[in-house]
Amino acid sequence: MAVPSSGELSLNEIFAELYANDYGGWSNYLDDGYSPSLLNLSTGGDPPNEAINTNNDADDRPDGSAPHYMSEFYSYDHDKAPKGGR
């Protein structure tokens, strides 16, 4: 499930979206030992080996530049396919 397009966001739930394409599923990963940081999430450093998916429109993904805001993740979908692609 993608990050919602409005409302309150959770750093842990954003992590779950990047980690497992599962916004709202943070409780499934609590025992994996992760401690998310907005800097790492916004720049593709956390979770490991998970770059920001640039198939999202620029307004629907973090820009990677400081200052970082959770609101940059509104509508972000980590497994979004390319437009016209599969």
DATASUL-V945514 format. One record per run of one state. SS is the DSSP state (H for helix, E for strand, L for the rest). FROM is the first residue (numbers start at 1). LEN is the number of residues. If there is no record, write none. Layout:
SS&FROM&LEN / SS&FROM&LEN
This chain:
L&1&10 / H&11&10 / L&21&5 / H&26&7 / L&33&5 / H&38&6 / L&44&14 / H&58&3 / L&61&9 / H&70&4 / L&74&13
